[in-house]
């Protein structure tokens, strides 16, 4: 039987990261209280510290490859132009 992956909203992650960063509780104690792995809490704290308000933007990759976004429409235009010539 497969286990579903738990998902946490941005506010939950930020709040947990702030508790870790402030030192109010140890990572181990907070991990047990929240039911989240301690390695996950450490990662959230690092992301929050590095990215500040930009941490945990949502689903999917946090970085968008802008070059790909530009190339993709250009390729589509080339394909349509090639079809129109025939």
C-alpha atoms as one frame of an Amber mdcrd trajectory, in Angstrom:
protein
   0.000   0.000   0.000   1.427   3.372  -0.972   1.528   6.229   1.450   0.418
   9.677   0.292   2.904  12.471   0.612   1.934  15.123   3.135   1.693  18.697
   1.906   1.981  21.748   4.102   0.865  25.244   3.228   3.225  28.194   3.099
   2.064  29.693   6.402   2.699  26.427   8.264   6.222  26.171   6.823   7.067
  29.798   7.597   5.753  29.511  11.154   7.704  26.321  11.800  10.854  27.820
  10.270  10.543  30.923  12.479  10.297  28.767  15.611  13.429  26.864  14.559
  15.348  30.044  13.690  14.346  31.823  16.892  15.520  28.919  19.031  12.237
  28.793  20.971  12.251  24.996  20.645  14.782  22.450  19.547  14.299  20.998
  16.089  13.818  17.560  17.626  11.059  18.732  20.003   9.248  20.701  17.305
   9.568  17.757  14.935   7.866  15.463  17.425   5.158  17.997  18.211   4.294
  18.728  14.581   4.849  15.246  13.186   7.327  16.544  10.611  10.779  15.065
  10.058  13.571  17.069  11.676  15.481  17.178   8.377  12.439  18.776   6.749
  12.240  21.436   9.463  15.942  22.216   9.016  15.476  22.553   5.253  12.490
  24.875   5.744  14.518  27.008   8.155  17.412  27.243   5.683  15.087  28.168
   2.806  13.343  30.789   4.916  16.644  32.261   6.053  18.094  32.363   2.519
  15.031  33.473   0.560  13.132  35.496   3.151   9.653  36.400   1.908  10.240
  34.544  -1.360  10.484  31.176   0.349   7.906  28.513  -0.439   6.385  30.103
  -3.554   3.990  27.231  -4.263   3.805  24.063  -6.300   6.372  23.221  -8.944
   9.910  24.405  -9.427  10.802  27.627  -7.701  12.984  28.833 -10.579  11.562
  29.380 -14.045  13.818  28.873 -17.016  13.075  32.110 -18.851  15.124  31.081
 -21.878  12.869  28.081 -22.369   9.784  30.253 -22.113  11.110  32.476 -24.919
  12.331  29.639 -27.159   9.111  27.626 -26.894   6.858  30.211 -28.660   9.557
  30.869 -31.281   9.671  27.172 -32.165   5.890  27.111 -32.461   5.991  30.095
 -34.858   8.655  28.346 -36.972   6.549  25.172 -37.132   3.457  27.090 -38.217
   5.426  29.040 -40.826   6.888  25.834 -42.248   3.414  24.272 -42.513   2.011
  27.369 -44.227   4.699  27.211 -46.940   3.675  23.717 -48.066
